[in-house]
Amino acid sequence: MQGVGFRPYVHSLARRLDLAGWVGNDAHGVFVEVEGPPDALTRFQEGLRDDPPPLAMIRRMTATRLPVRGERGFRIAPSRREDTRETLISPDVATCADCLAELFDPADRRYRYPFVNCTNCGPRFTIIRDVPYDRPVTTMAGFALCEDCAAEYHDPGNRRFHAQPTCCPACGPTLRGASASGEWDAVGDPIVAAVEVLRAGGVLAVKGLGGYHLAVDARDEQAARRLRSRKHREDKPFAVMVPDLEAARRLCLLDPVAERLLTGPRRPIVLLPRRPGAPLAEAVAPGNRELGIMLPYTPLHHLLARELGRPYVLTSGNVSDEPIAYLDADAYERLAGIADRFLTHDRPIHIRTDDSVVRVVRGRERPLRRSRGYAPQPVWLARPVPSPVLGCGAELKNTFCLAKGDRAFVSHHIGDLENYETLRSFTEGIAHFRRLFDVTPRVVAHDLHPEYLSTKYALALDDVELVGVQHHHAHIASCLADNREDGPVIGVAYDGTGFGADGTIWGGELLVADLAGFSRAGLLAPVPLPGGTTAIRQPWRMAAAHLDAAYDGALPPDLDVEARHRSGWDDVLAVARSGVNSPLTSSAGRLFDAVAAILGVRDAINFEGQAAIELEQRADPAETAAYPAAIDDGDPLVIRVGDLVRAVVADLRGGVPAATVAARFHHGLADATVTACRRLSAATGIGTVALSGGVFQNRLLLGRVADGLERHGLRVLTHQRVPPNDGGISLGQVAVAAARHDRRR
């Protein structure tokens, strides 16, 4: 992998062992020619294998004996440019301890310089235009090294030896403050001026690694509300940046895994249990028992955190539902009505990249959004794809995936493909990955939904083999590929909606599947989706549909959800019963929506999955009881979710607290899922269950299902490297297309 300081490390190792030769980059990785005494050559190979640089990842190392040439000294050779490229690109890496020490050392020439970096840290993916990874093909090309930086760059004993983004105040990018109209500050420290804006309750636009962020003081209620209003983000929680681990502990409960994630080189946003009374504005994460916390990952963020001395909101620089702004002119145009001031610089960003989001469940990292710090590191496949493949992904939380050989390059988070700007980011990203990794896809996989923009993109391509992949099969295949397995498995795919193979809307599926195919072995009992997509935005409609199905039209009196929507209730039921614009759906996500509305948690949503997320937040963690749900045997078997709905209503009418009811509902669905999987395992002889789909972002549901399956002797596969939500769909599409192509061959 390029950009991790491997050539300087090889150079230093060879010099220590008094070996001669050279090291360089080519399109396949790193090549070394080295000569010297046999025992020194053995130690050299052992050093490469056992003690590489911190960011290096060696997949394969081969050695060939050559005749002695009588070389003198050891050098770094120029990079070789070839037609075929197989090299890898490092993700962007958080500031290392050595650079951080320099940043705050008044005696250092890079004191308070917000672009300090070395071979062990700094920008990588977001600045690379082409490979091999050398300065002229990065966005640092316009900054010629000064004499001091050039000396470091060429000094084998310096940790900036051949570090491509090396720079200093004399030769590198410059930080600037500007007004919302784009007028530059002529004097003063931009960091100090920016912090004054935050302390005064203003909104600050900050240019980061992969795009612009919007920042406010996280303790200032009015500032947080002001940001919500300007950004049109009514309820979705904001991420919070804190200066260090101790500050994170004051806000949240941390375990060792969370601490490792917060302080590691990737620096994602980590969703953590919020401490009671945590000193933050309520508007940062309204009604949420969790906070999204991250530590500074660039020198600029460290400087802001140190100067401000308190947590600050750091959220994507966009209006809600738009992609993050990353080009300077575009940022001024789109964010001028949101930000009071800008903190920016003149180093271009080549590819926009959002922050990654992870959660710790059952003692392991679970990705929810895989982007900065992770992409474009490949997901290694269990077996090579027989032909280069492109997976176009889904519509929401889109990623794409390009695969060749045993490497699947899952893209950074693109977003929801619902507007031109995001579609352009999608198409430009595919072109960039094709160039970086030299992949010309011959097979293109896509979702079956004909109206997805990702599907339309695929269908418009020429001279490729098209493979349509059912949405929930892609979820299970993604989990298989994530775990480097082929199947067969019992796959549980719980999500919001997906185009079903029978023309209905799926979302609560139990599949018997391998990578090449699947059969629908079970499902949640379907109900109408009254009004189609309107029912997704208005969960009370799903409450009406589920209640109507659960009570066969004879609803009990005095239901609060019905009373709140008396004027439209009968019309919605009429639409549901007519079947007009009311397709049947087995969706687990819509079931969560219905229960959330019945409990009065959420009748209408402002962002995707909001009702289900808030229902999980409401559930009492101390409650252990579960509502029973019968299962109708058959082909496929059917979980009677109406049993759960009736139990919810009975307890609610009996005065049981909503938090208790929410927990019992979660446990009931989990236990019914475990029972259904056990029956399918007994019928098929398959002892492995794969859990995927956006609903399995739910910590309570995932934990109860996985624990129950393992307690009954079943092996459980969950996501480790890509998200269970639609961000992992593209990997599943690639795995399915490759398996089918291989089977046909």
N, C-alpha and C positions, 0 to 999 in steps of 0.2 A: 504494500500500500504506500502510495507516494504522499509526501507531506508529513512524514512522521520522524524525520531525522535519521533514516536508516543508513544512507550513504555516509554521513559524517560519523555515525557510530562504527561502521565497517572500517572507515579510514583510521579512526582512533585505535580500534582493536588491532588492526594490522600493524600500526606503528608501535604499539606496546609490545607486540610479539616479534618486532624487527623483521617483518615480512615485506616483500616487494610485490608490486603489481598495480592494479587499478580496480575501481568500482564505478558503476554508472547505472543509469536508468535506460530502459528501452520499453517498448510497448507491452512486454510480457512481465515486467517487474524490475528486479535488480539483478545485474550481472556482475560477477566478481572474477577476476583472474589474479591468482595469488601464488607466489612461490617462496620456498624456504625449507628449513629442516622438517622432516616428517612429524616430529613430536609437536613442533610449533603449529604446523598445519592442522593437526588433530585438535589442539587447544583452540585454534581459530574457529573450526567448525562447531566445536562444543559451545563456544561463546555466542555464535550466531543463533544456535538452537536454544540455549538455556537462558540467555540473558540479553534479549534484544531490547531496544528502547521501549519506554513505557507505552507508547501508542502503536507500536508495530504489531502486526498480525501476520505470522508466517504460515501460509497454507501448505507450502511444499518447498523442499530444498533438495536439489540434485547436485551431484559433484562428478566431474570427469577429470581423469588424470591427463596432463599435457606434458610435452617435453619441456625441460628447463630452458628458459630464454635468457637468463642472466640479467633480469630487470634490476634496476636500482631505484630504491625509494617506492613510495606508494602514493597514488594520486587519485583524484576523482575525475573520471573521464566525461567528456560532453555527452549529453543525452542523445540517444539514437531515435530518430523518427522513422517509423516503419508503417507500412500499409495496414497491418493487422495489429489491433490493440487489445491487450488483455490486462493491463495494469488497473489498479484500484485507486480510488481517491478517498482521502481521509475526510471524515466529517469535520465541522468546525469544533475546536477544542477550547475549553475554558482556560482562563489564565492560570499558569502554573505558579508554584510557590516562589520560585526564583524570580520570575518576572514581577510578581506581586511585591516582593521585597524591594526590588529596584524602584517600583512605582512610588513607594512611600519613603524612599531614602533621599533626604535632602542633598546628600553628597553625590548622588548618581546623576549622570547627564540625562537620564530619562525620567527624572523625578516629575510625578504628576503628568506624564505624557500618556494620553489615553489610547495609544496604539502599540504599546510595548508588547512584544511577543518573541518567541524563539522556536527552536525545532520541536519543543515539547508542547506548544500551545499556540492559540491564535486562529485567525480565519483560514479556512481551507476551501471547502465546497462552495461557499457563497462568493468567492473571488476568482475561481478557476474558470477560464474560458475554453481551455483545450489541454491536452496532454501531449508529451510528458510534462509533468508539473515543474515548470520553471517560471521565473519572474516575468519574462516577456509575454507569457500567455495567461497572466492573471491581471486583475484590475489594479495591481501595484506597478504595472508597466510604466505608468507615467511619472513615477517617483524614482529618479536616479539616485543610487546610493551615494551618500557623502563619503568623504575619506575615512572617517572613523567607522562607519557602518560597513564599508567595503573591506576594511581590515578585519573586522569581526567575521564577516561572511567568508573570507578566504583563510581564516585561521583555524587549522584542524583542532586546536585545543579549546576553541570557544564554542559555547553551546548554540551560537547563531551561525555556526559553520554551515553554509549552504541552506540557511533558513530563508525561504523565498520572500516572506512578507517583512523581513528585517527593515527597520526604519527608526528614526529618531526625530526630535523636533527640528533638526537642521535639514532633513531631506524627505521626511515622510508626510503623510496626510496631516491636515490642520483642522482642529476643532473650532467651531464657530457657533455663536449665538445669533439668533435672528428674530425679528418680530414676525407676527403672523402674516404680514404682507411681504416678507422676504427681505427686509432691509437688514444688512449685516451690522453687528456691533463692531465699532471701530476700536474700542479699548476695553480693558477689564478682563477678568478671568471668566470664561464662559461657564465653567462649573459653578462658580460662586453665584453668577447671575441666574443660572437655571434653578439652583436651590432656593434662591430668594423668591422665584415664581412659585415653587411648591409650598414654601412656608406661608406665602400670602394667599394660598387657596386657589392658585391658578392651575391650568392644565398645560402640561409641557409635552411637546412632541420630541421624541428622542430617536435618532438614527442609530440602530443597533447593527448586529451582524447580518441579519437576513431581511431587514426592513425597518420601518418606523414603528415605534411604540408610543402610547399615550400614558403619561404618568401624572399622578396626583398624590398628595400626602394621604397615606392610608388611614390616618387617624382623624382626618378632617371630613366630617359627615357631609357638610355642604359641598365641599370639593368633589367628593365621590358622587353625590347626587347630580352635580353640575355636569360631570363627565358622562353619566348615564343619559342625561337629557340630550346633550349635544351629540352623543354617539348613537342615540336611539337604541340603547341596550337596556331594556327595562329591568330585567331580573337576573340575567345570567351572571354568575359570580365572576369577579375580577381576580386575576393572579396578583400575588403580592411578592415583591422582592425585599428580602431582609439582608442586612449586612453580613451576618455570620450565623453559625449553628446555634450559638447561645440565644440570639434573637429569635430564631425559629422555635427554640424550646419554650420561649415565653409565650408564644402564640399557639403552639400545637403540641400534641403528644407524639414523640418520636420513638421509633424502635431502631435497632442497628441497621436494618435494611434501608429504612428511610434516610438515616444519617449518611449512609454510604452513597445513596442516590443524590442527595442534596449536595454533597461535597465532591462527587466524582467529576471526571472530565467532561461528561455529557451535559450536566446541569439542567435537567428537565424541570418542568413544574411538577411538583409532587403533591397529590391530594392527601391531606392529613387530617386526623381528628382534631377539631378545634378545642382548645382549653376553655372551660367556662370562664366568662369574664375577660377573654382575650382583648387587650386594649386596641381595638380596631373599630373604625366606623361601621355601623350596621349596614350601610349601603354597599360595602365592599362585597359581601356575600350574604344577601338578605335571606334570613330563615334557614341558613345552611349550617349543618353541624361540622362541615369540613371546610378547610381553606386550601387553596392552591398556592403553595409556597415554592419559591426558588431563591437560590443564592446568586450573587453577581457572577457573570461568566465572561465579561470583558473588562478591561481596565476602566473604561468609561463608566460602567455600572458600579464598579468598586469606588470610584471617585465620588459619584453621586451619593452612594450609600454612606460613605465616610463623612462627607460634608453635611448631609441632611441629618444623620444620626438617628433615623427612625425608619420604619417600614414605609415603602411607597408602592402604590398600584403601578403595575406595568402590564398594559394590555395592548392587543394588536392595534396598530395605527390604521384604522379604517372606520367607515360607517358600518353598522351592523349588517352582516351577510355579504359584504364586499371583501375581496382579497386584500391582504395587507399591502400598504403602499411601500414601495422600495426605491423608486426613481425619484430624484429630488424634485423635479418640476411637478410630477404627479402628486407627490406628497403635499407640496404647497397648495396645489389646487384643491385636493380632496380634504385636507385637514385644516385648512385656514379657518373654517367655521367652527372647528372643535378646539384647536390648541390656541392658547394665548401667546405662547412663544415656542421657538424651535431650538433644539440643540442638535447640530448636525455637523457634517464634515465632508471633505472632498474625495474620500476613497469610494469609488463606485461599488455598488452591489450588483453582481452579475445575475444571481438567481435568488428570488425571494424565498425565504424559509421561515415558517412560523416556529414558535417554541414548541417543544415536545411536552406531552402530558403523560404521567404514569401514576399508578396506584399500587400500593402494597396490599396483596391479598394472600392469606395463608402463608405469610412469610416470604413471598416472592414478588418481584417486580412484574407488574402487568401493564403493558403499554396501552394507552387510550388514544394518543395521537403521536405518531412517529415522524419526527421531522428534524429540527436542528439538533446536532450532536449525535444523531443516529444515521440519517441519510447522508450520503448514498452507500453506506456500508452494506455489502450484499447479504442476503439470506442464503446460506449454503444449502443446496438441495441434496436429498438422499441419493439421487441418480441424475446424471446429466440429461438435459432436454435434448431430444434428437434433432431439433431444428430451432433456430432463434424464434422466440415467442414474445408477443406483446399482449399484456392483459390491460384492458382499458378501464377496469374498475366500474364502480357504481355511480350513482348521481350524487348522493350525500357523502360528505367526508371523503371525497374522491382521492385516490392515489392511482397511479399507473405502475406497471411493473414490466421491465424488459429482462429477459432471461436468455442466457446462452451458456452452454456447458453446464457446470454445476453451480452457477451463480445466478441468483435472481435479484435484480436491482429494483427494489421497491422504492418508489419516489418519496420525496418529502410530501407533506400534507398539502394538497391542492385546495380543498374546500368543497363547497356545494356547487355543482355545475348548473347554476340557475341564472347566470348572466354572462354577458360577452367577455367581461374582464377575466372572470375565472376560467372560461373556456379558452381564452388566449393563453393564460398561464399554463393550462393543461397541454395545449398543442406545442407551445414553446418549450415546456419541460420535456416532452417526449423527444423533440428534435435535439435538445441539449444532451440528454442521456444517450441517444443514439450515437451522437458524435463522440462523447467522452468514452463510452465503453464499446464502440465499434460494433453495434448491434443493428443489423438490418432484418427486421422480423419477416419471416416467411409465413408464420401462423399468427393470427390475431384473434384473441378471445374477447367476448363481450357479453354483457347481460342480455337476457331475453326481452327485457322491457323495450318496446320499440321507440318510446318517446325519450329515453335517456339520451342526453347529448353525447355521452361516451359511446353509446350504441350507434348513434348516427355517425359519429366520427369513424368508427370501425367500418361501418357499411359503405362509407364513401371511399375507402382505400382501394387501390388497384393492385392486382398481381399478388394477392395474399390469399391464404386459405383462412376462411372465416369459421370460427367455432363459437356457437352460442352456448352459454353456460348458465344453467338455472341458478338463481341468486343464492338459495340456501345450500345447494350442493357446493357452490363456490365457498361459502362460509366454512363448511366442514372440510373441504379440500385445503383451505387456508390453514386450518388448525393442524391437519395432517402434515402439510409442507413445513409449517412452523416447527413441528416436532420431528421432521425428517422421517416420516413414515408413509406407507402406501395404503394401509388399511387391509382388510375391511374393518370398519368400526360401526358402532351404533352412534350416529351423529345427532346431537340435540342442537337445533338451530332456532334460537329464540331472538326475534328482532321486531322491528316495527312493521314494515311491509316489504314484500318482494313478489315479483310476477311469478305466479305458480304455473306448473306444467299443465294444470287442468283449466286454466283461464281464471281462476279465483285468486284472491290475494292471500299469499301464505305469510307465515311469520311465527308459527308455533309448531315446528316440525321435528319429528323423530324419523331419521333416515337410516337405512342400512346402506352404507356407502363405502366405496373406495375412490381412488382418484379418477378412475375412468367413468364411473357411473353410480347410480343410486336407485333405490326404490323408497317410496314414501310408506314407512311402516307404522307411523302414528302421527297424531296431531291433536291440538287443542280444539275442542268443539267449536265449529265456525258460527259466527253471527254476522248479520249484515253490517256494512260500513256506511251508515246513512249519510248521504251527501258526498260520498267519495272523500277527496282530500280535505273537505271542510271538517269532517269528523276527526281528522288528525289534529287540526288546529283548535277544535272545540271538544275536549274530552267528555263533556256532559252528554254529547250525542252518543258516544260509545257506552256511557252509563245507561242511557235509555235503551240501546240495542241489547246490552247484556241483561239488563233487568227484564226486558220483554221476553227474552229467550229463557231466562232462568225461571220465571213465573208463568210461562206460557200465556202471556198477555194479561194475567190477573194480578197486577202489582199490588203489594200491600199499601195501605193508606199512609199518609203523613210522611212521605219520603222527602227529606229536605231538598235533595237534588231536583226532584220534580217540581217542588214548590218554587225553587229559584228560577225555573225556566218554564213556568206554567204556560206562558203565551205561545211558546214554540214546541212544547212537548208532544202534543198530539200530532202535529204536522210531521215531526221527525219520526215518530212511530209509524205513521202512514207511509212515509217514504221507505222506511226500513222494511216494512211488510210487503210493499209493492215490488221490491227488487229493482226499481228504476233508480239508476245512479246509486245503487246500494249493493255493490258486489259482496259476496260472502268473504269473510276473512277469518283465518285461524290465528291472527297475530297475538303474540304474547305482549308486545308493547301496547297494543290497544286494550288488552285486558287490564294492564296496569293503569292505563289512562282511565278506564271505567271505574275501577276501585278508587282511584284518587278523587274522581268527581263525586262518587257516592259518599266518601268520607269528608267531602268539603275541602279537600286539599287544593284542588285546582280544577276549574271549569273550562278555562281557555288558556292556551300556552303562548309564550312569547319567543320560545326557542325550542328546537327539536328535542324531544325526550324530557321536557321540563316536568310534566306531571309525574312520570315514573321516577325521576330523580328525587322529587320532593316527597313522594310516597316512601321511598327508601329512607330518606332523611327523617321522616316522621316515625318510622317503626321503632318500637321500644327494644333496645338491645338486650334487655334482661328477660324478655318474654321467650318461652320455649315451646309453648303449645302450638298446634297446627290444626287448621281446618281440614276435614276429610274431603276427598274428591274421588268419586268412583271412576273406574276405567272400564269402558265397553270393549271387550275383546273382539277382534275382527281383523280384517285386512283392508285398511289400516285400523289399528286400535285408536280409541278416542278418549281423551281425558275430559271428563265432564266438568268444565269450568263453571257451569251453572251452580254446582254444589258449593263452590267457593263463594260465588256472589251471594247466594242465599245465606250462607253462614256469616258473611260480612254484614248483611242487612239485619239478621237476627241479633247479633251482638250489638250493633249500633243502636237498634231500637230498644235493646235491653240496658242501655246506659254504659256499656263497656267503653273505656277511653279509646279514642281514635288511634293512639299510638299502639295500644295492645292489638287492636283489630288489624292494623297495617302489618305488624309482625306476624300474627297468625296467618294472614293471607300469604305473605312471603313463604312461610314455612309450609303451608298447605300445598302451594304450587310446587315447591321444591320436593316435598315428599312424594307427591303424585308423579313427578318426573322420574324420581328414583325408582318407584314401583314399576312404571312403564318400561324403563330401561332394563330392569331385572327380568320382566316378562319377555322382552325381545331378546335378551341374552340367552334365556332358557330355550327359546324357540329357534334361535339361529346358531347357537354355540359360540357367538362372538363375545369375548370377555373384555373388550376395550370400548370406552365411551369417549367421544370427542365433544367438547362443549364450545359453541361459538355463537356469534350474533351479538348485536349491541346490547340486548337485555342482560347478557352475562358480564357487562361492566358493573352490574349491581353486586357489590361486595357480599351482601347478606344472602342473596340467591345463590351466587356462585359457591360460596363457602358451604352452605347447607347441602346443595346438590352434590358437590365433590366429596364432602365428608360422608354423606349417605351412601354414595356409590362405593367408595373405598371400604366402608364398614361392611358392605356385603360382598367384598372380594372382587369387585370390578376395578379395572385399571382405568385411570382418568387422564385424558389429554386436554390441556388448556393452553391458551396462547402465552408465548414467552417473548417473541421477537417482533410480532406485528399485532395490531389491535384486533380484538374480537368483533369490533363494529365494522362498518363498511370500508374503513381504512385498510382492512386486510383482504378485501374482496379480490383485488387485482392479483395478489399472489395466488389465491385459490383458482382464479381463472387460468393463470399460467400453468399451474399444476395439472388441472383437468385437461387443458388443450394438449399439453405435452404427453400426458398418459394416453389420450385417445389417438394422437398422431403416432405414438410408439406402437400402440396396439394394431393400428391399421397396417403399419409397416411390417 
